[in-house]
Amino acid sequence: MIKVKNIEKSFGSNHVLKNISVTYKPGECSLIIGASGSGKTVLLKSLVGLHEPDSGEIWYENTLFTILNNKEKKEIRKQIGMLFQGSALFDFATVEENVRFPMDFFTDWSDEEKLDRVNFCLKRVNLRDVNSLYPNELSGGMQKRVGIARAIALNPKYLFCDEPNSGLDPQTSILIDQLIREITQEYNITTVINTHDMNSVMEIGDKLCFIYKGALVWEGTKDDVLKTDHAELNEFIFASNMARKVKESAGLL
């Protein structure tokens, strides 16, 4: 479980995060949604320690993450998997080397143990016989799956995904969403996803947090979002034809 309490973050005169408090639970896909520039990426980066909040608290279970030094934060980061926008694979490294990277950085496992784990993770994301390939030899969807394999390499308790469907076609996006949800439930991971993709919201949105101009203004589920009368949230979701069609079919428009 992750608890966020009264987080504030500014960059100069730009007040980006405004008194945000939220709880993320194991086994759930929690989505941070909002327009570009709303602050959702800054919130995600603050959760993993890439940004330091100006004030407030971030708790991982019973550990106050925001007061830890770098060495202490590294212990928490061993329990964190991260899927970056665009996959962020190392172009110069093979698939096997990419997935192995967190193990090289955080563990003293033997080469045999690392290879076993690499193969397990690749099999889990439905990739076989790709160990020796390079990222530029893979499709966009395959690159995302390699990114997920790397993210779960250390069997994390927490998984953070930044726009996991960016650049993917709709069918592949659905497959990635389903894979993230399966892994979240299978391993009881606390999963937090930053997205503006309403298809993801409707597919896997166990918990939704709507960020508007730096403030958390609405929380609910994918079912709640269909019934909301929140003006700014409705304006955001109506930008998606898919969301509009779902509401129409449910008789809510």
N, C-alpha and C positions, 0 to 999 in steps of 0.2 A: 504494500500500500504506500502511496505517496500523498502527503498532505502539504498543500500550499497555503500559507497564511499571510495575507495582507502584503503581497509583493508589489513593490514599486520599482520602476526603472526609467531613468531619463538618459538621454544623450544630449548634453548641452541644454538648450532650452526646449528640446523636444521631449515631452512627457509621454513615454511609449506605453508603459504598464501602470495602471491606476488601481491600487488596492485590490489586487486579485487574490481570492481565496477559493480553493477547490480541492476535492479529494478524488484520487484515482485508485480503483480497487483491482485486485488480482482477478484474472479470468475474464476481464472486460476489455473491449475495444473502445477507448475513450477518444473522441475526436474533438480537436480544437478547430472550429470553423470561423470564417470571417473573410472580409474582403482583403485584397492586397493592401498592405500598409496598416492593417488594424492592430498589429502587435502580436499576432499568433506565433510567428517565427521567433521573435524575441523571447516569448514565454517558453517555447520549447527549448531554446538554447540556454535559458536561465535554469531550467529543470536539470539539465545535464552538466551545468557548470561552465558552459562556454561564455556566458555572461554572468557577472556578479550583480545581484539585485542591490539597489540602493538601500532598501530596507525590507523587512518581512522575513519569513522563515520558509524553508523547504525541508520537509522531513521525509526520510526513507525509513519506513517502519518507525523505530524508536531512536533513530540517529538524526540529529539536526545537521543537515548537509551544509548549510550556509555558513557555519562557523568552523568547518574543518580546514586544516591546511592541505597543501597539495598532496602530500604523502597519504594523509587520511582519506582524501577524496578518491585517490587511486583505488583504495580498497572497495569503495562503493562502485566505482566505474567498472571493476571486474564483473559486477553483477548486471551491467547495463549492455544491451545490444542497440546498435544505431543503424538505421537504414536511411541513407542520405538521399536527397533529391538528385536524380541523375545517376544513382547507384554509387558514384564516387569510387569506382574500382581503379586500381592502379594499372594503367595501360601497359607498363613495362613488365608486369607480373602475370603469370599464368593464373587460371582459375584456382588451381590448388594453392598456389602461393597467396592469392587474395584471401581465401577462406582461412588459411593457416595464420594469417597476420596477427589476429588477436591472441592466439596461442603463443606465438613467438614473443609477443610483447608482455603478456601477463603471466605466463606459466613457465614451469621448468619441466614440462612433459618431454618424454623421449620422442624421437622422430616417428617411431612406430605408433605411439599413442596419438600423436598429432595427425598422422595420415588416417588412422582409423576414424578419428573424429571428423576430419574433412570429408571422408567418404560417407559417413553417416549423415552429415548435414546436407551434402549434395543429394543424396538419395531422398532425404526428407522433403526437399523442394522439387523432387521429380526431375533431377538432372543426373544423367549417367554418361560416362565416357567423355567427359569434358575437361578432365583434370589438366591436360596439357595445352588446352586452347587458351588464347588470349582474348580479352574483352572485345576487341574489334572484330573477332570472328563469331561473335554471338549476336543474336537479335536483342532488341530492347527489353523484351519480356524475360529472356534468359539472363540478361545482365541484372535485372531486378531480382531474379531468383538467386543468383550468386550473391547479391547483396544481402538477401535475407539469410542465406546459408552462413555468410560471414557474421551477421548480426546475432545468430543463435549459436555460434561456435563454442562459446563458454557457458552454454545453458543458462542464459540470463534470467533474472527475476523480473527485469524491467526491459521493455522494448520501446524505443522511440523511432517514429517514422516521419520523415519530412517529405510531404508531397509524394507518396510512394507511387502514384499513378501518373506522375508528370511525364508527358511525351509518349504515353502508351495509347494504343487504340482501345476502344470500349471493351471489346471481348477480352483482351489481355488484362485490362484493368480489373475486370470482374474476377479473373483467375487469381490475380495478385491479392485482391481483397479477401477472397475465400481462403487463400493460403495463410495470410496474416491472421485471420480469425481462427482457423484450425489450430495453428501453432499457439495462439493465445490461450485457447481453451484446453488444448492437450497438455500444456506445461504450466497452466495456471499463472500466466505471465500478466503483469500490469503493463498494458500496452497503451501508449499515447500517440495519436496520429494527428499531424498538422495537415489540413487539407482544405481545399475549396471545391472539391469534387462532390456534387450532390449525389452522384451514383453511389459513392462510398458511404455517404451518410445513410442512404436508404438500405444499403446492403448490410453494413456491419456496425451501425451506430448504436452501440449499447448505451453510451453516455455521450451527450453532445454539450459542448461549451461554446457559446457564441460570443466572440470578442468583437466589440464595436468601439472604435476610437480609443483603444487601449483599456477598456473596461469590460469585465465579464458581466453581461447584461441579461443572459438567459442560459438556463441549464435544463436538460430534459433528455428524452430518448428519441429514437427515430420515429416512434409512433406519436410522441408529443409534438414533434415538429410539424406534423400534418394538421394539427388542431390549433396551433398557436395563433393568437391575434397580436403578437408582438410586431409592431410596425416595421422596425429596422430588420428584424429577422425575416419577415415575409418579403420585404424588398430584396433581401439577399437571395432567398431560396427561389423566388420567382424568376431570377435571372437564369435558372435552369429549366429548360423545357420539360425535362424528366420529372422534376419536382411538381411542376404545374399539372402534368398529366396524372401523376399519382393522386394529387388532391382532387382533381376532377373526377377520377374513377371512384374515389371514396365518397363522393357527394359532398365534399367540403368547400366547393367553389360554386 
